[in-house]
Amino acid sequence: MKTTGIGPTQLLAAAVFAFVSAGVSAQTVKIGVVLPYSGVGAEFGHQVDRGIQTFMKMNPNAFGGVKVELVKRDSKAPSGADARVAVQELIAQEKVDILTGFIYSPDAIASGPLATEGKKPMIIMNAGTAWITTLSPMISRVSFSMWHAGHAMGEASVGTLKAKTAVVGYTDFPPGKDSLDAFKRGF
Protein backbone atom coordinates (compact mmCIF):
# COMPACT_ATOMS: atom_id res chain seq x y z
CA MET A 1 0.00 0.00 0.00
CA LYS A 2 1.46 3.35 -1.01
CA THR A 3 0.70 6.24 1.29
CA THR A 4 2.45 9.49 2.02
CA GLY A 5 2.89 11.71 5.05
CA ILE A 6 1.87 14.86 3.20
CA GLY A 7 -1.57 16.24 2.55
CA PRO A 8 -3.56 15.54 -0.61
CA THR A 9 -3.11 18.95 -2.15
CA GLN A 10 0.58 18.96 -1.29
CA LEU A 11 0.96 15.66 -3.13
CA LEU A 12 -0.94 17.12 -6.04
CA ALA A 13 1.51 20.03 -6.10
CA ALA A 14 4.41 17.58 -5.92
CA ALA A 15 2.92 15.56 -8.79
CA VAL A 16 2.64 18.67 -10.92
CA PHE A 17 6.23 19.60 -10.10
CA ALA A 18 7.45 16.07 -10.88
CA PHE A 19 5.48 16.04 -14.12
CA VAL A 20 7.07 19.29 -15.24
CA SER A 21 10.53 18.27 -13.99
CA ALA A 22 10.34 15.07 -16.03
CA GLY A 23 10.92 17.14 -19.13
CA VAL A 24 7.35 17.80 -20.12
CA SER A 25 7.37 21.28 -21.56
CA ALA A 26 3.84 22.19 -20.65
CA GLN A 27 2.79 25.75 -19.97
CA THR A 28 -0.36 24.35 -18.41
CA VAL A 29 -0.83 21.10 -16.49
CA LYS A 30 -4.38 19.80 -16.67
CA ILE A 31 -5.62 17.94 -13.63
CA GLY A 32 -8.74 15.83 -13.97
CA VAL A 33 -10.73 15.95 -10.73
CA VAL A 34 -13.26 13.12 -10.34
CA LEU A 35 -15.56 13.68 -7.37
CA PRO A 36 -19.23 13.15 -6.55
CA TYR A 37 -20.57 16.66 -7.06
CA SER A 38 -24.15 15.34 -7.02
CA GLY A 39 -25.93 12.42 -5.42
CA VAL A 40 -25.37 10.68 -2.12
CA GLY A 41 -21.70 11.69 -1.74
CA ALA A 42 -21.98 15.27 -2.95
CA GLU A 43 -20.96 16.80 0.39
CA PHE A 44 -17.77 14.70 0.46
CA GLY A 45 -16.97 15.77 -3.08
CA HIS A 46 -17.55 19.43 -2.33
CA GLN A 47 -15.37 19.23 0.78
CA VAL A 48 -12.44 17.84 -1.21
CA ASP A 49 -13.04 20.39 -3.97
CA ARG A 50 -13.01 23.24 -1.43
CA GLY A 51 -9.78 21.84 0.00
CA ILE A 52 -8.11 21.90 -3.40
CA GLN A 53 -9.34 25.45 -4.07
CA THR A 54 -8.21 26.66 -0.64
CA PHE A 55 -4.75 25.15 -1.09
CA MET A 56 -4.36 26.77 -4.49
CA LYS A 57 -5.40 30.19 -3.16
CA MET A 58 -3.17 29.97 -0.09
CA ASN A 59 -0.17 28.61 -2.00
CA PRO A 60 -0.08 30.39 -5.35
CA ASN A 61 3.57 29.42 -5.91
CA ALA A 62 3.15 25.74 -5.02
CA PHE A 63 3.25 24.72 -8.66
CA GLY A 64 6.50 26.47 -9.46
CA GLY A 65 5.03 28.98 -11.86
CA VAL A 66 3.25 26.33 -13.92
CA LYS A 67 -0.37 27.12 -14.67
CA VAL A 68 -2.72 24.46 -13.32
CA GLU A 69 -6.09 23.90 -14.91
CA LEU A 70 -8.63 21.82 -13.01
CA VAL A 71 -11.05 19.88 -15.20
CA LYS A 72 -13.84 18.60 -12.97
CA ARG A 73 -16.18 15.68 -13.58
CA ASP A 74 -19.05 14.36 -11.47
CA SER A 75 -18.68 10.71 -10.47
CA LYS A 76 -22.29 10.76 -9.16
CA ALA A 77 -23.23 7.40 -7.62
CA PRO A 78 -20.50 5.29 -5.98
CA SER A 79 -20.85 2.42 -8.46
CA GLY A 80 -17.71 2.97 -10.50
CA ALA A 81 -19.59 3.28 -13.79
CA ASP A 82 -19.91 7.08 -13.85
CA ALA A 83 -16.34 7.56 -12.62
CA ARG A 84 -15.02 5.28 -15.36
CA VAL A 85 -16.86 7.28 -18.04
CA ALA A 86 -15.58 10.53 -16.49
CA VAL A 87 -11.97 9.28 -16.48
CA GLN A 88 -12.24 8.06 -20.09
CA GLU A 89 -13.48 11.50 -21.10
CA LEU A 90 -10.78 13.29 -19.11
CA ILE A 91 -8.01 11.22 -20.69
CA ALA A 92 -9.28 10.96 -24.27
CA GLN A 93 -11.08 14.26 -24.81
CA GLU A 94 -9.67 16.67 -22.23
CA LYS A 95 -6.11 15.31 -22.44
CA VAL A 96 -5.49 15.70 -18.70
CA ASP A 97 -2.01 15.08 -17.35
CA ILE A 98 -2.97 13.89 -13.85
CA LEU A 99 -6.11 12.36 -12.28
CA THR A 100 -7.26 12.96 -8.72
CA GLY A 101 -10.27 12.80 -6.43
CA PHE A 102 -11.98 9.41 -6.00
CA ILE A 103 -14.09 9.48 -2.85
CA TYR A 104 -15.44 5.94 -3.23
CA SER A 105 -13.52 2.70 -3.73
CA PRO A 106 -15.64 1.42 -6.65
CA ASP A 107 -14.85 4.66 -8.49
CA ALA A 108 -11.10 4.29 -7.96
CA ILE A 109 -11.19 0.56 -8.76
CA ALA A 110 -13.01 1.15 -12.05
CA SER A 111 -10.60 3.97 -12.97
CA GLY A 112 -7.30 2.26 -12.12
CA PRO A 113 -6.91 0.35 -15.40
CA LEU A 114 -7.60 3.54 -17.36
CA ALA A 115 -4.83 5.37 -15.47
CA THR A 116 -2.45 2.53 -16.35
CA GLU A 117 -3.46 2.44 -20.01
CA GLY A 118 -3.30 6.22 -20.33
CA LYS A 119 -0.07 6.46 -18.29
CA LYS A 120 -1.67 9.10 -16.06
CA PRO A 121 -0.71 9.51 -12.40
CA MET A 122 -3.81 8.95 -10.25
CA ILE A 123 -3.96 10.37 -6.73
CA ILE A 124 -6.68 8.93 -4.50
CA MET A 125 -7.92 11.44 -1.95
CA ASN A 126 -10.33 9.22 -0.03
CA ALA A 127 -11.19 5.75 -1.38
CA GLY A 128 -10.21 3.39 1.45
CA THR A 129 -9.94 -0.12 -0.01
CA ALA A 130 -6.35 -1.09 0.76
CA TRP A 131 -5.50 -2.99 -2.41
CA ILE A 132 -6.52 -0.24 -4.86
CA THR A 133 -2.91 0.93 -5.06
CA THR A 134 -1.89 -2.52 -6.35
CA LEU A 135 -4.10 -2.10 -9.42
CA SER A 136 -1.66 0.24 -11.12
CA PRO A 137 1.83 1.64 -10.64
CA MET A 138 0.21 4.98 -11.50
CA ILE A 139 -1.92 5.09 -8.32
CA SER A 140 -0.99 6.78 -5.04
CA ARG A 141 -3.17 7.34 -1.98
CA VAL A 142 -3.00 10.32 0.35
CA SER A 143 -5.73 9.38 2.77
CA PHE A 144 -6.32 6.13 4.65
CA SER A 145 -7.20 2.53 4.11
CA MET A 146 -9.81 0.52 5.96
CA TRP A 147 -6.99 -1.53 7.46
CA HIS A 148 -5.91 1.37 9.66
CA ALA A 149 -9.00 1.21 11.87
CA GLY A 150 -10.05 -2.41 11.35
CA HIS A 151 -6.74 -3.97 12.38
CA ALA A 152 -6.38 -1.73 15.42
CA MET A 153 -9.92 -2.57 16.55
CA GLY A 154 -9.17 -6.29 16.25
CA GLU A 155 -6.01 -5.93 18.33
CA ALA A 156 -7.79 -3.78 20.93
CA SER A 157 -10.64 -6.29 21.20
CA VAL A 158 -8.20 -9.00 22.24
CA GLY A 159 -5.63 -6.91 24.11
CA THR A 160 -7.78 -4.37 25.95
CA LEU A 161 -11.21 -6.00 26.08
CA LYS A 162 -9.84 -9.56 26.45
CA ALA A 163 -12.43 -10.79 23.93
CA LYS A 164 -12.31 -14.43 22.90
CA THR A 165 -14.97 -14.15 20.18
CA ALA A 166 -16.40 -11.33 18.09
CA VAL A 167 -19.27 -10.59 15.76
CA VAL A 168 -18.52 -8.18 12.93
CA GLY A 169 -21.00 -6.29 10.78
CA TYR A 170 -19.67 -4.93 7.52
CA THR A 171 -20.85 -3.62 4.18
CA ASP A 172 -20.72 -6.06 1.28
CA PHE A 173 -18.42 -4.05 -0.96
CA PRO A 174 -14.60 -3.73 -1.07
CA PRO A 175 -14.06 -1.29 1.85
CA GLY A 176 -16.36 -3.31 4.12
CA LYS A 177 -14.62 -6.54 3.22
CA ASP A 178 -11.27 -4.85 3.91
CA SER A 179 -12.52 -3.82 7.35
CA LEU A 180 -13.57 -7.40 8.07
CA ASP A 181 -10.25 -8.85 6.92
CA ALA A 182 -8.29 -6.26 8.90
CA PHE A 183 -10.31 -6.90 12.06
CA LYS A 184 -9.87 -10.67 11.71
CA ARG A 185 -6.12 -10.28 11.27
CA GLY A 186 -5.84 -7.96 14.27
CA PHE A 187 -8.05 -10.27 16.34
Secondary structure as UniProt FT lines:
FT   HELIX           8..21
FT   TURN            22..23
FT   STRAND          28..35
FT   TURN            40..41
FT   HELIX           42..58
FT   TURN            60..65
FT   STRAND          67..74
FT   TURN            78..79
FT   HELIX           81..92
FT   STRAND          98..101
FT   HELIX           105..118
FT   STRAND          122..124
FT   HELIX           130..134
FT   TURN            137..138
FT   STRAND          139..141
FT   HELIX           146..159
FT   TURN            160..161
FT   HELIX           174..186
//
